[in-house]
Amino acid sequence: MHSIPKSWLYFVLVLLVLVVGGFFLKENRPILDKLSKNELIYVQIKNGVNRPGIYEMRKGDTLKYLIEKAGGFDKESHSLEYDLNGEIFDGQVIILGDR
């Protein structure tokens, strides 16, 4: 009976690790994105929230998270008018509403 060369076993093992690792990365993308996005950014929100101002956020944060951090929408603003899942950027100035 012939034995399988060790080089083939190593090749199959490495291939298996790459396939399983790729599946893990694909299925856990949100977790990995949060871990890799630790860069601080600063965003200003002017109206439409209860506490307008400049906020320290993390790269990859969304408008929804910024609005939550700023005390939520004020009485005149309507959440349906905005893309709350949109990513915010460093130095961005956001003006909600028509004041």
MOLIN-V777325 format. One record per pair of residues at least 24 apart in sequence whose ideal C-beta (glycine too) atoms are under 8 Angstrom apart, sorted by sequence separation. I is the first residue (numbers start at 1). GAP is how many residues later the second one is. D is the distance in Angstrom with one decimal. If there is no record, write none. Layout:
# MOLIN-V777325
I_GAP_D, I_GAP_D
This chain:
# MOLIN-V777325
49_24_6.2, 50_24_5.5, 62_24_6.4, 45_25_5.3, 48_25_6.2, 49_25_6.0, 62_25_6.1, 63_25_5.8, 34_26_7.3, 48_26_6.0, 61_26_7.3, 62_26_6.7, 33_27_6.0, 47_27_7.6, 60_27_6.2, 61_27_5.7, 48_28_7.2, 49_28_7.2, 66_28_7.3, 48_29_3.9, 67_29_8.0, 47_30_7.8, 57_31_6.2, 59_31_7.5, 63_31_7.1, 43_45_5.0, 43_46_7.4, 41_47_7.2, 43_47_7.4, 46_47_6.6, 48_47_7.5, 49_47_6.6, 41_48_6.8, 42_48_6.3, 43_48_7.6, 44_48_7.3, 45_48_8.0, 46_48_6.8, 47_48_6.0, 48_48_2.5, 41_49_3.7, 42_49_6.8, 43_49_4.9, 44_49_4.7, 45_49_4.6, 46_49_4.6, 47_49_5.5, 48_49_4.2, 41_50_7.6, 43_50_7.8, 44_50_6.9, 45_50_7.9, 46_50_7.5, 47_50_4.9, 43_51_6.7, 45_51_6.9, 48_51_7.8, 47_52_4.6
